[in-house]
Amino acid sequence: RGLGDVYKRQKKRCVMAQFTKKAIIDAFIELIGERPFDKITVKDIVTRCGVNRNTFYYYFEDIYALVDELFKIETQNILGDTSGFDSWQDAVLKAVDFVRQNRLGICHMYKSISRERIEDYLDEVTYNNILNFIKKEAEGINADESDIELMARFYAHALVGMVLEWLSSGMKGDMSGAVERLGVLLDGNISLTLSNSEKSMQTK
């Protein structure tokens, strides 16, 4: 029973720690929706969520570390669901949806020095999902592995470039519609490219 009590206390502390960490991140998300990134201080965050500065620094080295953690969580949320996606554009649409739901905050961060973190987030989500999708399409086709990675980079850079242009415009236009339309226009292109890779392998 003693060990059971210790386990329960540890579990409770773990749950409380995760709750506190989430509260800090949620406070930042609220603030970034209200003001530019460079106008937010640690004091603002801890005041908003009701913890002290020491608690903040227990979880995060600084606000930049908090931003990294936020995008890391969102990236894992999306990449962890890739098995349920039927097409490469599904995960891109999910990333676009996250950006749209946090419209003001993302715009504030994109216009500040943290824009690289947004680009890294979009790059990782898009590249990994497209790579996984192309690998599924390549099953049964003797395509070169480097060709598969090259295709994934090509599609990822093109799509991320479109999303970044959309961000720069202040999110004007229907980005989700554009991604879905690309899915229609490019339908079958990946399979054809994989077949071309297989043919070139046979002639080497």
N, C-alpha and C positions, 0 to 999 in steps of 0.2 A: 504493500500500500504506500510505503514511503517513496519508492521509485515512481509510482504512479502519480503521486502529488508533485514530485519534481518535474515530471514530464508535462503535467498540466500547467504548471507555472511557466515553464519554458515556452510551451505552445502559446500561452496567453501573452507573454512578452513579445513573441514573434509576431502575433497578430496585431498587437498594439504598435509595434515598430512599423509594420507595413501600413497601418492606418495613418500613423503620423507622417510617414514619408509621402503617402498619397495626398494627404492634406496640404503639405508644403507644395507639391507639384500642382495641385488644383488651385491653390492660391495664386501661384505664378501664372497659370493659364487665365485666370480671371483678370489679373493685372495687365497682362500683355494684350488683352482685348480692350483695355481702357487707355493705355498710354504707350509711347515708344519704348523699345527695349532698354535704351540707355537712360531712361528716366525711372527705371525700377531698381530699388535697392533691397538689400537683404532685410533691412528694417521694415520696408513696405510689406515684404512677403510674410515675415514672422508676425507682424501686426495683424495682417489679414487672416491668418490661420490660427492665431492665438498660441504660438509657441515662443520660446526665447531663442536668442541668437545662437547659444551653445547647441541647442537642439538642431538648428539648421545646419551648423557646421559639423555636427556628428554624422549627418547623412550626405552632405555635399561640401566640396572644397570651396566652391563659389557658385555664382549664378550660371556660369557657363557649364559647369558640371551638371547642374540641374537641367539645363537645356539638352545636353547630351543624353541624360537619363530619359527625358521625355521622349526624344526621338528613338532611342533604343527600345523603349517599351512599345511604341507604335510600330516600329519595324518588326519586332518579334510577334506582335499581335497579328500582323498581316502575313509574315512568312510562315507562321505557325499554322495558317489556314490554307496553305497552297494546295494541299491534297484535295481540297474541296472545290478548287477553281476549275472550270471547264475550258477556259481560254486564257491566253496571256493578258488580255486586257482587263480581266476581272480584278486582279490585284492592283493594276494601275488605277482602275476606277475607285477601288477602296482607298488608295492613297490620296487620290483627288478629293474623295469625300471627306477624309480627315482634314485636308487643307481647307475645304469649303466650310466645314463645321466650325473651324477656328479661324475664320476669314480675317478678322481684324488683327488677331494675334500673329498670324502667319505673315500678314502684310507688314506689320511693325518689325518683326524679326528679319524678314527678307530685306527690308530697307536699312537694316543695321548691320553690324559686323558679324552677326550670327547667320547670315544668309548661306554661308558655306555649309553649316550644319543642316539646313533645309535641303540643299543640293545633295549632300551626302546621303541623307535619308531617302530622297527620291531615287538616287542612283542605286542604292543597295536593294530597295524594295523592287524596283523595276528590273534590274539586271538579274537578280536571283530568281524571280518568278519566271521571266522569259526563258532563262537558261533551263529551269526545271521543265517548262512546257516543251521547249525544243527537244530536250532529251527524251521526253515521252513520245514525241512525234518521230524521233529517230529510231525507236525500237523496231528492229527487223531490217533497218537500213544500215549499210556499212559506211556511214559517213565519218569523215575525219573529225576527231575530237576538237582539234584546233579550229576547224570550220564551224563547229557548233558554238564554240565560245565566241568566235568572230561574229557570227550572226546575232548572238545574244547581245554583244556590245553594240552592234549597229542599231538594232531595234531599241535598245535601252537608251542610247544617246539621243536618238531621234525623238523618242517619246518624252524624255526628261527635258530636252530642249524646248519642246512644245509647251510643257507644263510651266517651265521657267519663263517663257515668253508670256504665257497667260498670267503668271504672277506679276510680271513687270507691268502689264497693262492694267493692274488693279483687279484682276480676275474678271475681266469683261469677256463675254461670250460664253458659249456652252462647251466647256472642256470635256465633260462626260460624253456629250453627243459626238464630239470630234473623235474621241478615242473609240467609241462604239462604231462609228462610221469607218474608221481605219481598219477595224476588225473585219468588216464586210469587204472592203476594198482589197485587203491583203490576204483574204481567205485563200488557202491553197498555196500561197507563195513559199511558206516554210517547207512544206513537203516537197515542192519542186526544187527548192534550193538544196535540200538534203539529198535528193536524187542526183542532182548535178555534182554534189560532193562525192557521192558514191561512184559515179561514172569517172570522175577525175582520178579517184583512187585506183580504179581498175587499169587506167592507162599509164600509171607511174611504173 
